[in-house]
Amino acid sequence: MESPCTSNGCGDCTERYACHCLGITADQVIQAVTTLGLRTLDELRQQTGAGAGCTACHRRLRLLIHRHAQSSSASPICSVR
C-alpha cells in the first residue's frame, strides 16, 4: 500500500497517526471529539482506544482535544449595552 503522505511531509497528511500503537489517525480523534463532544483524554480513550498503548501520544491527543473541543463548543453569549 502506498503512503498517503504528500511531498510536503506528514503535516498535510490526513492519515497521520495520533496514536501509533493502535493505528488511530488524527482525523479519527478529531471526528470523535467533535461529534461525541469529548473533553478529556479518558473520554477519548474509552470511546476510541487512542492512548491506551504506550502512552507516548498523550500529549498529542490532549492537544487535539483542546484544539477541537474549543472549536466545537457553542460560542459564548455576549451582552452589549
N, C-alpha and C positions, 0 to 999 in steps of 0.2 A: 504494500500500500504506500502510495506517495504521500509525503508530508504536505499538509495544507498550508504551511508557513510560506510567506512571501519573501522576496529578496530583501525587504526592509527589516527582516528579523521577526521574532515572535511577538513583538509589540503590537503588530497589526493582525495577528493570527487569531481568528475567532475560536480556534480549537485549543488554545493554550491551556495547560493544566493548572488548576488552582490546587489540586490535591493529587500528587503523582502516585501515591500508594494505591489509591482507589480509582484512579483514572477519571477524576471528575474535573470537568473544564470550568473555566471562569464563567462562561456563558450559562452553564447549568447552575452554578452558585447564584449568579445574578438573577436568573429566572426564578429560582426558589425564594430568594429574598424578596423580590418584588411581588410575586404572585401569592406567596404564602404569608407575607408580612413578617418574615423572620427578623429578629433583632439581636440575637445572641449567637455565639459560636455553639453553645449547647443545643439551641433550637435547630441550627443548621445541621449539626452532626446527627441529631435524631431524625431529621427529615431526609437527608441525602447521604449520610455516612461520611461526608467530607470531614477530614480532620481526625478520623478515628484510627489512623495508622500510626506513623512515626511521630506525628505532631509537628513536623518541620514546617508545615503550611499554615499553622495557626495565625501567624502574623499577617500573612497574605489574605487569609479568609476573613479575619477581623476587619481588615482594610476594605475588602469588597462589601462586607456587611455595612460598614459605616458609610461608604460612598452611596450605596444603592438603597439602603433603608432611608437615608435622608431624602433622596430624590423621589422615593415612592410615597412618602408621608404627605399628608394634606398640608397645604400652605397655611401659615398662621393667619389668624384673623386680626387685622389691624383696625384700630379705631382712630379716625381722623376727625378732628374737631374744627 
